[in-house]
């Protein structure tokens, strides 16, 4: 991946005038990322202010069909790193379908894409380039998305350039160079001006299945942007962090990079309070291989080997640019070996640590909260660990599980709600009334491992008869 990134970062300074037929080879093979010089005649043909229209008469596409409307599913359906965000079917992009034989293979033949619209084209030879451009009228975040088409073997890359209108040069401001069959996406906090989009074949081509380029602008975005792909991911280092960001358009992706110095247990949490946004977290290794995903308002804990990892937050179906989500990553300082329970509160007026003749146990009814502390094998409190409890009631052997996370001192609380009624298989007369109850098992786990605990059963209260 690094080799390819280096190769595609390179650009050759082009002399003012017409482009030669060797442009694509020169671009791919240059040794330094230099700006691209546009022909003066092309620059003079562009209206600098107040329009989004390319007025150049240098070239005219051979054929152009009428506009059509396709769903986001169609634009996004090519393979992504893990799974594509599912997108709302009632939202349409306007797409201009064009057959480009030769004319937009260089910047001076670039095809205009209005913000919020898409264009399609074909790569007819390996290494070939196709150029587009868009205009930002007021400073915004610019996002460009490339769907390479149905092929899983073709590898198309995406580059974004800003036009320096005073010098006529194109300066690269973003790029995305993933693997074969994968989408590409770039973003840039853009000032007013023209931005050029390069779609380039790194490997393969397809003259029957078109690629699709989509351009969109966001007038509201968070301060960490641009971070729409792994190369521009926010570097979080190896420390725990909590970060609040927004998804500013349906294609927006927020990437973070973390570094784990040694094998560790990592806790991931994605919290979203908005009813109008729905988000998902994806985890990737350093080679962008998917390690799984996490839904919003949930927590995951997993063991990861030393190395670098990427976290992506996306909006699978809907987003809310006004309400931020919160991504929290923390690291467990040791493996949990045992837990000690300090209290179990309950509803039903039956709270207590009592003895019904079968030893001291906590008495519970339907809704309880367990408080305790987690320790490692050496007796040290364990921070940032997820502790899960499992309770099995007597009727139908129904299983209830719930989890809590330890704080910096190793303390945790676990609410368990909705326990079904007890059968009352056991009884105890206390001199005033007879209490009927069950004795039910309780145990604790962390990262799938059964933990030692100071309790292993509870009195599940059913009813009393006076």
N, C-alpha and C positions, 0 to 999 in steps of 0.2 A: 504494500500500500504506500509506503514512503517513497519507493522508487517511482511509482506512478504519479504521486502528488508532485514530486520534484520535476518530473518531466513536463507535466501539464501546467506548472506554474510559469514555465518559461515562455517568453514572447519576444519576437524580433522587431526592432524598430524599423518601420517601413518608410521609405522616402516619399515625399510629397509627389503625387502623380498617380497614374493608374497602377493597380495591383497586378503583379505577375502571376502566372499559373502555378508558381512554386510556393505561393503564400502558405498553404496548409502545412507543407513539409517544413518550411522555415519556422512556423509558429511552434510546431511540436518539437523541433530539434534544437531550438536555441538554448543557450546555457545560462541566461540570466532573464529575470522577469523585468523586461523593459517596457515602457509605454509604446503603444501602437500609434503611428502617425497616419491620420486620415488625409485623403487627397483634398487639396484646397477647393477644387471645383465642387466636390461633394459638400464640404462645409458651407460654401456660399449658397448652396441650394436649400439649406435648412433655414426655416423661419426661426429666429432665436427666441422670440417672445410671443405669448398669446395664442399659441396653436399647438395641437398635438399631431399635426399632419406632416408627413414627409413630402416635400414638394419636388424632390429630385426627379428629373427626367432622364437621368443617366441610364436607367434600366427599367423595364416593365416586365413583371412576371408573365410567363407564357400563358398560363390559364389560372383563373380564379373563380371558384364556385360561389354561390350565394351563401350568406351566413347561415349557420345552423346552431342549434342549442343542444348541448349534451350535459348529462348529469355529472355531479362530482364523482359519483361511483365510476363513471367511464374514464374520467381524467385520472383518478387515483387507483385504478384497479391493477396496475402493474405491480410486480412484487416489491415490497418494501423490505427493510432490514428484518423485521419479524412478521408483523401483520399490519396491514394498512389500516389507518383510522377508518372506521365506518362513518359515512357521512350522510347527511340528510338528503333524501331523494327529491325533495321538493325545491332544492336550491339548484339553479342552473347557471352555467357559465356560457357566455357567448363565444363561439369558436369560428374562426375563419379558416376554412380548409383550402390550402393552396398547394399546387404542385410546383416545387422549385427545382428547376433543372440545373441552372448555373448561377442565377443572378444574385442570390444572397449567400454565396459561398465566401464573400469578403465583406468587410464592414461597409464599404460604400454602396453595397446592394442590400443593406439591412432592411428588414420588413418591420413596419411599425405595429406595436401591440399596445392598445389602449388599456389603462389600468382596469382590472376587473374582467378582462377578456383573455382569450387564449388563441393560439395559432398552431397549426399542424404543419408538419413537413416531413421530408424523407432524407435519409442519408443513403447515398448511392454508391459509396466506396469507403473502404476502411480508411480512417484518418481524415475524412472530409469534415468540413465545418459548415455550419449554417448560422447566419447572423440575424438578429432581431434588435429592435430598440424600443424604448419607451421614454416618456417624459414625466418628470416630477414637477408639478406646477408650484406647490408649496412644500416646505420641508416635511417629510413623512418617512415612515419606515417602508421600504420597498422589499417585497418578497417575490421571488421567482421560483416556480416549481417546474420540473421536467419529468414528464412521464415518458419513458423511452419506448413504450409500445409493448406488445405481447411477448417478444422474444426474451428468453432467459439467458441467452448467450451473448447478445450484443451489449457492449459497454459504452454508453454515451456519457460524457461529462459536461458539466455546466460551469460557465464562468461569467462574471458580471464586471463590466468596465464603466467607469465614469468618464464622460467627455470633458476635457479641458478646452472650453471654447476659445480661450485666448491663444492657445498654441496648436489646437487641432489634434491633440493626442488623446488616446484612450488609456486610462490607468486602471489596472485591475484592482478591484476593491473586495471581491469575494469569489469563492469557488467551492465546488463540491465534486469529489471524485471517488465515488464508491465503486462497487464491483458490478459485474455483469448482471443485467436484468433488474437493477435496482433504480429507484427513483433518485433524483438529485434535487436539492433545494438550497437556495442561498437567500440571505437577507442583508439589508444595509440601511443604516440610518442616513437617509439621503437628503441632501440639500436640493434646491431647485436646479434643474438641468436635465440633460439627456443621459440616458444610461443604456449601454449596449450589452446584449445578451449573446453569448457564444455557446452553441451546442456543438460539441466535437466528438467524433467517433474515436475512442481509444482502441476499440476492437470491434470488428464486425460492422454490418450495415443491413438495411432492409428497405427494399423498394416497393414492398406491398403493404407493410404495416407502418403507419406514420407515428412519429413522436408528437407529443403535445407540450407546448410551453404555455404556462399561465403566469400572468403578472397581476399583482394586487398591491395596494397601498393602504397603510394603517395610519390614522392620524393620532392614535393613542397607543402607547406601548410602554413597557417598563424600562428601567434604567440599565438593565443588564443586556438588552438587545444591542447588537445582533448576536444571536446564539442558536441559529436554526439548523446547524449541522455539527458533526463531531469536530471539525477543524476550527470552528469558532465557539466551541463549548466553553462555558465558564469553568475555569480551573479552580476547584475547591480544595485542592491539596489533600492532606491526610487527616485534617481535624474535623471534628463533628461540626455540623452547621444546620441552620434553619433559614430558609430563604423564601420570601413571598414574591411571586411574579404573576403576570397576567398572560392569558392567551388572547392575542389581539386580532386574529382572524382565523378562519377555519383551517388554514394550512399551517399556521404558526406552530413551531416546535421549539421547546426550550431544552437545550442540552447542557449537562454538567459533566465534568470529569473529576473522578476521585482517584486517589492513589493510596493503596494499602501496603505499608512497608513490610508487614509480615502477616501470615495467615490469621484471619480475624473473623469474628462473628459480627455481621453488619446488620443494623436495624434501619429499615426504610419505612417512611410514612408519607402519604400524600393526603393532605387535608383540604377539602373544598367546602365552603359554607354557602356557596351560591346555588340557588335552585335553577338558575338559567345556564349554568355550565356543567359539563360532565367530562371528567379528565381521567387519564390513565398514565401510569408510569411504566416505562420499559427499561430493562437493564441489559447492557451489552458488555462483552469483554473487550480487550484492546484491539481485537481483530474484527470488531463489530458483529460478533456472533451473538445472537439473542440468548439470554439466560432466563428469560421469563418476563412476566408483566404483573402489575399490581393495580387494582382498581382504586378509585378515590375513597377517602375516609376509611382506609384500611392500613394495617401495619404488617410488614413481613420481616422476618429475621432469618438470615442464612449465613452459612460459612463460606468465605471467599478466600482463595489463595492470594498470596502477595502479588501485586501487579496494579495496572491501571484499568479502570472501568468507566463506562459511560452510562449516564442516566438521561432518558428522554421523557419529557412530559408533553402529551398531545391532547387534543380534544376530539375524541372519536365521533361525536355526533353534534355537539353544540358547545358554544363558548360564551363567556361573559367577560368582556374587556373591562368592566367597571369593578369587579370583585376579584382580588387576587386569591390564588391557591397558595398553600404552604408546603414546601418540600423539606422534610427533615431527615438527615442522615446522621446516625450516631454509631459508636463502636463499643461493643461489649468488652469489658476489660478482662474477663476470664469466663470459663465455662461454669455454669451453675451446677452444684453438686447436691445441695439440699435446701429446703425451705423450712422456716419456723413460722407457725401461725400465731399471731398475737390476739386476733379478735375476729369473730364472725357475727355481724349484726343480721337481724331478720325481722320480717313483718309478723303479724299474727299474735303479738304479745307473748311470744314464747322464748325470747332471747335468754341465753344463759349457757354456762359451761357446767353441766350437771351430771349426776350419776343416776341412771335408771336401773342400776343393778348389773350393768355390763361395762362398768368403768366410766371415767370422766370423758364426756364428749360434748361437742357443741350441739345445741338443739336448734333446729331450723324449721321453717315452714315453706313459703313459696318464693320470696324474693330476698336475696341475701347479698352481703358484701363481705368479702374475705380480705383481711389485712394481714400482711406478713413481711418477711425479709428473706432475701436470697443470699446464699453464701457459696464460695468455691470450696474445693477439696481441702484447702488450707485454713478455712474458716474466715476468709476475707469477704466482706460484702461485695456483691457483683452489681455494677451499674449498667444501665441501658440494656437489660436483659428482658426478654419476653417470657413471662411465666404463665403457663396455661393450666387450668384446673379442669378435672373431669369428675362429674357426679352422675351416678346411675341410680334412678329411683326404682322402687320395687314394682309398681304397676307397669307392665309391658317392658320392663327393663330399659326404659327410655333413658338415653344418654344426653346430658347437658354439658357443654364445654364453654369456657369463656377465658379471656386472657387479660393480663395487665402488664405494664412495663415498669421495671425498677427505676428508682431515681438514683441520684449520685451516691446515696448512702445504702442502696440496695433494697429500700422499702418499696412495697407494691400494694395496690388494692385491686381486687377483682370483683366487679358486680356480676352476679348470676341471677337472672330474672326469669320468672315464668316456670319454676319447677312445678310439676304436676302433683296432685294430691297424694298423700301417703295412704297405704292400704290399712295400716293399723294392725299388723301381724303380732306385735308385742304389746304387753300391757304392764303398767306399774301403778300400784295403789300408794298414794302419798299420805293417807290418813284422812283425807277430805274427799278426794275423787280419784277415779281411775283414768290414767292417761294411756291412750293407745298410740302407737308409733311404729315406725320401721327403723331398722339399722341399715344404713346405705353406705356404699363405699365412696371415698373421695381420694383422688391422687393428683399429683402435679407433674408437669413436664416442662422442659425447655429445649428448644431445637430438636424436638422429637424424642428426647431422652427422658426416661422415667427418673424422677428425683426422689431422694430420701426426704421424708417429712416426719414431723412430730405427730401428725394425725393421719389416720387412714379410714376413718368412718365417722358418721354423724347420726344423731337421733333426728329422724324426720317425723315431726309431730303430725298426727292425724286428727284426733278429737279427744274429748274427755267426757266422762259420765260421772255425775255426782250421786 
